[in-house]
Amino acid sequence: MEYDNNRPFSSEGAAQERKRKHALGKGVIIGVVATLLVVILALSCVFMGLIRSGNIHIGIDGRIYVQDVGTSDNEGIGTKVEGKLNALDSLLGDGFYFDNVDDEKAADNIFKAYLAAYGDKYTVYYTPEEYKSMMESTSGSFYGIGAVCQKTDDGSILISEAYEDAPAYKAGIRNGDKVTEVNGEDITGMDLSVAVALIKGEKGTDVNLTVMRNGEKLSFTVTRDKIDIKTVSSEVLENNIGYIYISQFDDVTTEQFKSAVDDLRSRELQDL
């Protein structure tokens, strides 16, 4: 620090400078605190707004649940069921049940059971994995065994059509076979989409299927591959009538339909 020898040193000026710096620092701190308080207040308002709209719920166990659809605690089953479920969980956790429970799987089964209580077979709860599998099936291309599956009254999965040159057909599975187990797991009590999700898998991987055929129990190991669903079939009927049948509408249906039309038009048809 340099001093001007021609100016006398003033302790009063130094004190004023210290006060000025102190006031400046205090002002900065107050500004930061005020900003934080405003941010906290704004977040609190947003949080409370989401609670009022029903997008955020605080369970009786203290957990915070966030959901896309806004609902109030007075809608649906409400907190009464939640309280009873927590009571049951606490009871089982006090030595009445010794195995660990998969909480996520338990919750998914609760959601499935609640929707099943409506009695509408078209109203089903899907887990993210099951929903992904369903969307893959509607695209018309997926990795699987190459067979059309249907749910039967006895709970098994009926192979209504095994695509020729597809993995299932090559392994020996035929139309009319009923799948009862997938990799040793009983699937007779499962929703169709859940059972099909077990059958599907990565390309090149194997899946073991237990099927019933004319009262006989058979086992097949099928290597999964890319499957383009056959949604369009065609043939020439009597009197040279071209016939096209669409089994379902997927992303691949348009091109398959065009190919079928072109194939039939290349023949000498009386009508289509």
N, C-alpha and C positions, 0 to 999 in steps of 0.2 A: 504494500500500500504506500502511495506517495502522499506527502503532506505539503501544503503550500505554507512556507515559513512566514509569508507575509500576512496569513490569516490566523487569527487566534483560535485555539481549539475550544469548541463549545460543547459542554456535556449536555446542555438542554437540547441541542439539535440531534445528538446521538440518541437521546431518549425518545424524541419524537419519531426518529426513523425506526426505532425498535417497535414503538406502538403501531406505526403504520404497517410494518411487516406482520406483526401479530394480528392486527385487524384483517389484513389480507388473507393470511392463513386460516383464520377463523371463518372468514367468509367462504373460502373454498370448501372447508369441511362442512359448513352448513349447507352449501349448495349440493355437495355430493349426497349428504344425508337426506336432503329434501327430494332429490331425484330418486334415490332408492325408495323412499316412502311412497312417492307417486307411482313408481313401477309396481311396488308391492300392492298398493291400493288398486291399481288397474288390474293386476293378475287376480286379486281377490274378487273383484267385481266380475271378471270373466268366469272364474271358478264357480262363484255363487250363481251366475247366470246359467252355466251348464248344469248345475245341480237342479235349478228350478225348471229347466227345460227337459230334465230327465236324461241327459247324456252322461252324467256322472252320478253314481250312486255310492253311498258309504254304507257298507254292510254292518250288521250288528256286531260282527267280529272285528270291526275297525278297518277292514280292507276297503280300498277304493276301487270301484269298477267303472271303466270307461267304455261306452258303446256308441255306435253310429246312430242308432234309432233312439229318439227321445221318448222316454216313458216315465210315468210317475210311479212311486211305490204303491199307490192305490190301485194301479192297473194290473191285470193279470192275476197271478196267484198271490202276489204281494209278499210282505215280509213274514207272514205267519209260517209259510212253508220253509222259508230260509232259516227261521229260528229253530224249527223242528229238525231240519237237516243238520244244523250245527249241534243241536243237542244229541242227535244220534251219533254224530261223528265223535263228540266228546265221550259218549258212553262207550262206544267201541274202542276208543283210544285208552280207556282206563283198565285195560287188561282182559277185556272180553274177546278181543280179536288180536291175533298175534302176527298176522302177515301184514306187510305194508300194502297200502292201497294206492293205486295210481289215481291221484286226484283229478287229473285232466280227463282220463278215461271215464271216471265216475261221473264227472260233470256232463260229459257228452252223452252218456247213457240217460242221465236225468232229462236233458233237453229232448232226446229222442222219445223217451217215454211220455213226456208232456204233450208233444205233437201227436204221438200215436193215440193219445186219449181222445182226440177229436174223432177218431174212427174213419178218417178219410185216407185211403191208401195212397193218394197222390200228394198228401201233405207230409213231408219228410224233412227231418233235420240232417244237414250234411256237415261234417267236419271240413276244415279247409282241404285236407287231403282227398276226401270223398268228393268234394265239389270240383276239385281240379280234375279228378278222374272222370266225372260226369261231363265236364266241358271238353275233355279230350275225346270222349266217345262221340259227341255231337259234331266234332270237326271232321270225322270220317277217317282219321288216321291215328293210330296209336300202336303201342307195343303190347302184344298179347298173344293169344293162341289161335285167333281167327275163327270164332264161332259166335253165333247168335244165341243168347241165353234168355230164358224165361223162368219166372218163379212159378213153382207148382204148389198145389194145395198141401202136399206133404212136407213142404219146406225145402225140398231139393231144388237144384238148378237144372232145368231141362235144356239140353243142347238141341235147339229146334233146327239149326242149320250149321253144319261144319263146312267151312269153305274148302273146296278142293285146292290142293297145292298149298294149303295153310298148315301151320304147325300141328294143330289139333288133329286134323285129318291124317296127316303123315304119321302121327304117333299111334293112330288106330282108333281114335274117338269117332263115333258115328252119330247121325241124327237119331234122336230118341233116347240117347244116353242121359242119365240123371246124375249130376255131380252132387255128392254128399259130403265130401271132405276135400279141403285144399291144404296141401302140405301137412296132412294129419289133423287139421283143425275142422271140427264139425261146423258146417255152414248152414245147416237146415233151419236154424232159428234166426239167421241174419237177413237184413234187408238185401234186395237184389243188388243194389249199387255197391254195398259193402262187400258182398261176396265177389262181385266182378272185380272190385279194386284189388282183392287178394290174388285173383287169377292173373291180372295184368302185372307187368313189371318191366325191368330194363331188358333191352335187346340182348339175346345170347344167354340169358339166365334161365334156369329150369324151374318148373313148377310141377309138383306131383298131385295128380287128381285121382280121387277115388270115385268111381261111378257104378251105378246099378244098371245092368242090362239084362232084361228078361229074368229078373230075380237073382242074377249072378253078380257078385261083387268083383269088380276089376280095378286094376290100378295102372295108370299111365303116367309116364314122365314126358312132359312137353317142353320143348325149348322155345322160349318166346322170340318173336320176330316182329318187324314192322308190318302192320296190318292196314290195308285200305279197305274199309267196309264196302261190301258189295250191296249197294242200295238200289241198283237197277238191274233187272234181268229181262231178256227178250227171247222170243221164239216165233216160229211161223206155224200158224194153226191150219186147220183144214181150209180148202179153197183158197190157199195162198193169202191168208189174212195175217198180217204182221201184228204181233202183240208185245206190248211193253208193260212191265210191272214195276212200280216203285214201292219198295218196302218201307222206306223212311227217308226223310229229307235232312241231309247233312251237307257240309261244305263240298263234298266230292260228288254230290248227286248231279249237279249240272253237267259236268264233263262226261260222266257215265251215261247220262241220258242222251247227250249229243252223239256219243259214240254208238249207242244202240240204234238211234234213228238213222245214222249214216250207214250202219251195217244192214239194216232192213231195207233201206231205199236202194241199196246196191243189188238187191235181189228183184226177181220178177214178182211183185206183189199185186194182188187185186185191190187190196185196201190195207190201211194201217190203223 
